Amino acid sequence: MQKELLILKVAALVVLSLTISGCSSAGAQQTPLTGKGVFPQRLDESSGLIFTPMGLFSLSDENRNEFYRVDTANAGIVQTVTVSGHSFADTEAISYDGEFLYIGDFGNNDGDRKDLKIIKVKASDISNETTTKARGEAIEFHYPEQTEFDLKKGQNDFDCEAMVISGDSIYLFTKQRSDHRTTLYALPAAPGKHAAIKKAVFDAKGRITDAAISPDGNTLLLLGYQKKHQYPFVWKITESTGGDFFTGHAEYELLSKYPLDWQTEGISFIDNESIFISCESTEDVQASLYHVRLSTLFGE
């Protein structure tokens, strides 16, 4: 069995290497994604993606108060934006509402954080310079259901890596290691201190690491993986009403059927039909940027 798993892993690594280098042969490609390039060292832990009229932005989950505009052709960094006036602990998501960018500093692996926040940055304050600064306002929040802050990692239901903005609300999707469910929370997209409102629970069959909502607002995507960063997947949810996303029609698709250490952490719509996906570096896969059409991933 170990030998068979090793053979599968080697085959998967070859496929990913070919895909990232631009090979799109139907016979060789066992993942629907097309590789665009490998990220530079500063995005070795790419943990979120958002496509905007200014371009594609990503960030690292390290405690740097920066995010980066990325070249969609080769995954190179073309701009560094420093967020002044704030320090970050564990940034895990980045979103956009047409006017503001939102930086989610709410990674909470050990369930011990009491300083969860989202930094709201006005997009028009970001210059075109290669290196620039922008100020942001803090949206602080807490989970009313969390009463203990010494949780073991496997019993912590208050970690979060996924966020979307819809209307005047922020929607969070938790990363629950214990039962592979995700809890939907909502809070106002306004500076201040807020209690996140629990909306619903969804059986994600894995650990949710990012979320994206289509420009027309009709489709929600949830990205994640299973144990040991294996078997990455995407949920597509349509026909939901308002922010009650889990009432919609849900479809599930694996990105790889190989037991590969592939830590998919970022997802963003480009338009209503196309998406970018990113991953962090692991022992098996380099931090990379990918592209795919929804019709390729889920079928027409």
C-alpha positions as CSV (number, residue, x, y, z in Angstrom):
1,M,0.0,0.0,0.0
2,Q,2.8,2.5,0.9
3,K,4.5,1.7,-2.5
4,E,1.2,2.4,-4.3
5,L,0.7,5.7,-2.5
6,L,4.3,6.7,-3.4
7,I,3.7,5.9,-7.1
8,L,0.4,8.0,-7.0
9,K,2.2,10.9,-5.3
10,V,5.1,10.9,-7.9
11,A,2.5,10.8,-10.7
12,A,0.6,13.7,-9.2
13,L,3.8,15.8,-8.8
14,V,4.7,15.2,-12.4
15,V,1.2,16.3,-13.5
16,L,1.3,19.5,-11.4
17,S,4.8,20.3,-12.6
18,L,3.7,20.0,-16.2
19,T,0.5,22.0,-15.6
20,I,2.4,24.9,-14.0
21,S,5.0,25.0,-16.8
22,G,2.2,25.4,-19.3
23,C,1.5,21.8,-20.5
24,S,-2.3,21.4,-21.1
25,S,-2.3,18.0,-22.7
26,A,-5.5,16.3,-22.0
27,G,-3.7,13.0,-21.7
28,A,-1.2,14.2,-19.1
29,Q,-3.4,16.6,-17.1
30,Q,-5.1,15.0,-14.1
31,T,-6.2,18.3,-12.6
32,P,-8.6,20.7,-14.3
33,L,-6.4,23.7,-13.2
34,T,-4.0,25.5,-15.5
35,G,-0.9,26.7,-13.8
36,K,0.1,30.4,-14.3
37,G,3.3,30.4,-12.3
38,V,5.1,30.0,-9.0
39,F,4.9,32.8,-6.5
40,P,8.1,34.6,-5.2
41,Q,9.3,33.9,-1.7
42,R,7.2,36.7,-0.1
43,L,4.0,34.8,-1.2
44,D,5.3,31.4,-0.2
45,E,2.2,31.2,2.1
46,S,-0.4,32.8,-0.2
47,S,-3.5,32.6,1.9
48,G,-6.0,34.6,0.0
49,L,-6.9,36.1,-3.4
50,I,-9.1,38.8,-4.8
51,F,-9.4,40.1,-8.4
52,T,-10.3,43.7,-8.8
53,P,-10.3,46.4,-11.6
54,M,-6.8,47.3,-10.3
55,G,-5.6,43.7,-10.7
56,L,-5.1,40.5,-8.7
57,F,-4.1,40.8,-5.0
58,S,-2.8,38.2,-2.6
59,L,-1.4,38.2,0.9
60,S,0.7,35.9,3.2
61,D,-0.5,34.6,6.5
62,E,2.7,35.7,8.1
63,N,2.5,38.7,10.4
64,R,3.5,41.3,7.8
65,N,1.3,44.3,7.3
66,E,1.5,44.0,3.5
67,F,-0.4,42.6,0.6
68,Y,0.6,42.3,-3.0
69,R,-0.6,42.9,-6.5
70,V,0.3,39.9,-8.7
71,D,1.0,39.5,-12.4
72,T,-1.7,37.2,-13.6
73,A,0.5,35.9,-16.4
74,N,3.4,34.5,-14.3
75,A,2.5,35.0,-10.5
76,G,5.2,37.6,-10.0
77,I,4.7,40.5,-7.5
78,V,4.3,43.8,-9.3
79,Q,3.3,45.9,-6.3
80,T,3.6,45.9,-2.5
81,V,1.0,47.7,-0.5
82,T,1.9,48.4,3.2
83,V,-1.1,48.9,5.5
84,S,0.0,51.7,7.9
85,G,-1.4,52.1,11.4
86,H,-2.1,48.5,12.0
87,S,-0.2,45.3,12.9
88,F,-1.3,41.9,11.8
89,A,-1.1,38.5,13.6
90,D,-2.5,36.0,11.0
91,T,-4.0,37.4,7.8
92,E,-6.0,34.7,6.0
93,A,-8.4,36.4,3.5
94,I,-8.8,39.4,1.3
95,S,-12.0,40.6,-0.3
96,Y,-13.4,43.6,-2.3
97,D,-16.8,45.3,-2.5
98,G,-16.2,47.7,-5.4
99,E,-14.9,50.5,-3.2
100,F,-12.9,48.9,-0.3
101,L,-10.5,46.1,0.1
102,Y,-10.9,44.0,3.3
103,I,-7.9,42.3,5.0
104,G,-9.0,39.4,7.3
105,D,-6.7,39.2,10.3
106,F,-8.7,36.5,11.9
107,G,-6.6,33.3,11.7
108,N,-7.1,31.6,15.0
109,N,-5.5,28.2,14.9
110,D,-5.3,27.7,18.7
111,G,-8.6,29.4,19.5
112,D,-6.9,31.8,21.9
113,R,-7.2,35.1,20.0
114,K,-9.2,38.0,21.5
115,D,-8.1,40.5,18.8
116,L,-9.9,39.3,15.7
117,K,-10.2,42.1,13.1
118,I,-10.7,43.0,9.5
119,I,-8.9,46.0,8.1
120,K,-10.9,48.1,5.6
121,V,-8.7,49.9,3.0
122,K,-10.1,52.3,0.4
123,A,-9.0,51.1,-3.0
124,S,-8.7,54.6,-4.4
125,D,-6.0,55.3,-1.8
126,I,-3.7,52.7,-3.4
127,S,-1.4,54.4,-5.8
128,N,0.1,52.9,-9.0
129,E,3.7,52.9,-7.5
130,T,5.6,49.7,-7.2
131,T,5.8,50.2,-3.4
132,T,3.0,52.2,-1.7
133,K,1.2,52.7,1.6
134,A,-2.5,52.9,2.5
135,R,-4.3,53.5,5.8
136,G,-7.1,51.3,6.9
137,E,-9.9,51.3,9.5
138,A,-10.4,48.4,11.9
139,I,-13.6,46.2,12.1
140,E,-13.1,44.3,15.3
141,F,-15.3,41.4,16.2
142,H,-15.8,38.4,18.4
143,Y,-17.8,35.1,18.4
144,P,-20.4,35.2,21.2
145,E,-20.4,31.4,21.2
146,Q,-16.8,31.3,22.2
147,T,-16.4,31.3,26.0
148,E,-13.1,29.4,26.3
149,F,-9.8,30.5,24.9
150,D,-7.6,27.6,25.7
151,L,-9.0,25.2,23.1
152,K,-7.0,22.4,21.6
153,K,-6.3,22.8,17.9
154,G,-8.5,19.8,16.9
155,Q,-11.4,21.1,19.1
156,N,-11.4,24.7,18.0
157,D,-14.5,25.7,16.0
158,F,-13.5,29.4,15.9
159,D,-10.6,29.4,13.4
160,C,-11.5,31.2,10.2
161,E,-9.7,31.7,6.8
162,A,-12.6,32.6,4.5
163,M,-14.6,35.8,3.9
164,V,-16.9,37.4,1.3
165,I,-18.5,40.8,1.2
166,S,-22.2,41.1,0.1
167,G,-24.2,44.3,0.4
168,D,-23.3,46.0,3.7
169,S,-22.3,42.8,5.4
170,I,-19.2,40.6,5.9
171,Y,-19.7,36.9,5.8
172,L,-17.2,34.5,7.5
173,F,-16.8,30.8,7.0
174,T,-15.1,28.9,9.8
175,K,-12.4,26.2,9.4
176,Q,-13.5,23.4,11.8
177,R,-11.0,20.6,12.1
178,S,-13.1,18.4,14.4
179,D,-16.1,17.7,12.2
180,H,-15.2,19.2,8.8
181,R,-18.1,21.5,8.9
182,T,-18.1,25.3,8.4
183,T,-20.2,27.8,10.3
184,L,-21.4,31.0,8.6
185,Y,-21.2,34.2,10.6
186,A,-22.2,37.7,9.6
187,L,-21.2,41.2,10.8
188,P,-21.5,44.7,9.5
189,A,-18.9,45.9,7.0
190,A,-18.4,49.0,9.1
191,P,-15.5,50.1,11.5
192,G,-16.2,49.5,15.1
193,K,-16.6,46.5,17.5
194,H,-19.2,43.9,16.6
195,A,-20.5,40.5,17.7
196,A,-20.5,38.1,14.8
197,I,-23.9,36.6,14.2
198,K,-24.2,32.9,13.7
199,K,-26.3,32.1,10.6
200,A,-26.0,28.5,9.7
201,V,-23.8,25.4,9.6
202,F,-22.8,23.4,6.5
203,D,-21.2,20.0,6.1
204,A,-18.2,21.0,4.0
205,K,-16.6,17.5,4.1
206,G,-13.2,19.3,4.7
207,R,-11.5,22.4,6.0
208,I,-12.6,25.6,4.4
209,T,-9.7,27.9,3.6
210,D,-11.2,30.6,1.3
211,A,-14.4,31.8,-0.3
212,A,-15.4,33.9,-3.3
213,I,-18.7,35.4,-4.6
214,S,-19.3,36.0,-8.3
215,P,-19.6,39.6,-9.6
216,D,-23.3,39.0,-10.3
217,G,-23.8,37.7,-6.7
218,N,-25.4,34.5,-7.9
219,T,-22.6,32.0,-7.1
220,L,-20.6,31.3,-3.9
221,L,-17.4,29.2,-4.0
222,L,-15.8,27.6,-1.0
223,L,-12.3,26.3,-1.3
224,G,-10.7,23.7,1.1
225,Y,-8.9,20.5,1.6
226,Q,-9.1,17.4,3.7
227,K,-6.6,16.1,6.4
228,K,-2.9,16.7,5.7
229,H,-3.8,19.2,3.0
230,Q,-4.9,16.4,0.8
231,Y,-7.7,16.1,-1.8
232,P,-8.4,19.8,-2.3
233,F,-11.9,20.7,-3.3
234,V,-14.3,23.4,-4.3
235,W,-18.0,23.8,-3.4
236,K,-20.2,25.8,-5.8
237,I,-23.4,27.1,-4.2
238,T,-26.1,28.7,-6.3
239,E,-29.7,29.7,-6.0
240,S,-29.3,31.0,-2.4
241,T,-31.3,33.9,-1.0
242,G,-29.4,37.0,0.3
243,G,-26.8,36.0,2.8
244,D,-28.5,32.6,3.5
245,F,-25.9,30.9,1.4
246,F,-26.4,27.4,2.7
247,T,-30.0,27.3,1.5
248,G,-28.8,27.1,-2.1
249,H,-27.9,24.3,-4.5
250,A,-24.5,22.9,-3.6
251,E,-22.1,21.0,-5.9
252,Y,-18.7,19.5,-4.8
253,E,-15.7,18.9,-7.0
254,L,-12.2,17.5,-6.2
255,L,-9.2,19.3,-7.7
256,S,-7.1,16.2,-7.4
257,K,-7.8,12.6,-6.7
258,Y,-4.2,12.0,-5.6
259,P,-3.2,12.0,-1.9
260,L,-0.9,15.0,-2.5
261,D,0.1,17.6,0.1
262,W,-1.5,20.4,-1.8
263,Q,-2.5,23.3,0.5
264,T,-5.0,25.3,-1.5
265,E,-5.7,28.6,0.3
266,G,-6.9,31.3,-2.1
267,I,-9.8,31.6,-4.6
268,S,-11.3,34.5,-6.5
269,F,-13.6,35.1,-9.4
270,I,-12.3,36.9,-12.4
271,D,-15.7,37.2,-14.0
272,N,-18.9,35.1,-13.5
273,E,-17.3,32.1,-15.3
274,S,-13.6,32.1,-14.5
275,I,-11.6,31.9,-11.3
276,F,-8.1,32.0,-9.9
277,I,-6.9,29.6,-7.2
278,S,-3.6,29.8,-5.2
279,C,-1.8,27.4,-2.8
280,E,0.9,27.7,-0.2
281,S,4.2,25.9,-0.4
282,T,4.3,22.4,1.0
283,E,6.8,19.5,0.8
284,D,5.1,18.4,-2.4
285,V,3.9,21.6,-4.1
286,Q,5.3,25.1,-4.6
287,A,3.2,28.1,-3.8
288,S,1.5,28.7,-7.2
289,L,-1.3,30.5,-9.0
290,Y,-3.8,28.6,-11.2
291,H,-6.7,29.4,-13.5
292,V,-9.8,27.5,-14.4
293,R,-13.3,28.0,-15.9
294,L,-16.3,26.9,-13.8
295,S,-17.6,24.9,-16.8
296,T,-14.3,23.0,-16.9
297,L,-14.4,22.3,-13.2
298,F,-18.1,21.5,-12.8
299,G,-19.3,20.8,-16.3
300,E,-21.7,22.8,-18.4
